């Protein structure tokens, strides 16, 4: 028994296939989220679609990056938890989808428990907290940190910071602070990144913005999205030069907000970023595939 394959390049057809096959469990499974990162480029789609007895059973959703001259996952390099979208009873066909790729491809941040995915080279880790059963920030601190670290976290929380939630007029301030903090390394230097993140506010999710005020001045803004039972921390801008402790303070406040919203998962995304290993987040391997 083998599959027939077609490469779907029409956007509306690609969307219909995605909606049919996506598990819709995480933000990264969501078409509208990924489309925000696609629409300003409108690059050629290569949705390698598998058919069994004329019925769609899976798709490897790619786009061609003409700047780097290779195929990548739909939505580009910001995406995580990438995967072949395949029906549960057709997992055995996953290797066949990769065999269809006859162009140069750099497929990163692949997630999955199937044998082939687990055999791929490690690309990096993404980091999460499982907040199941945790009802307060105190419980979170007790669960994840040793005695010395708990004291440091509680001391940090005593800093005099006022937090304002969801003043979306502060969104541009987040971008400005991020650019100032990271300089040329800021992702907001990427083409369309400012527009993309503003578009994320318009999606049918619950956006969360935390503004930190110290001595009457706004010194940090952090942005997250709630998707189902998951809290995804996506970006922030912090005056770290004046307040080097403020980023860690904000992490605790974001976790507290996730608990308040009854989120089961706090998604801190990929990359250690200088703190995630030390803060004992669960590491989820993200794999890579090259042609």
Protein Blocks (a to p, Z undefined) as FASTA:
>chain_A
ZZdddddfbfklmmmmmmmmmgolamklpmklmmmmmmmnopacddddddeehiafbdcd
ddddfknopacdehijmbghiacdddfklmmmmmmmmmmpmcdcddehiacjbfklmmpc
cfbdcddddfehiabfklmmmmmpcfklmmmmmmmmmpccdddehiaklmmmmmmmmmmm
nmmmlmklpghklmmmmmmmmpccddddddddeehiafbdcddddehjaccdfbdcddfk
lmmmlmmmmmmmmmmmmmmnopabdcebgajklmmmmnopacdddddddZZ
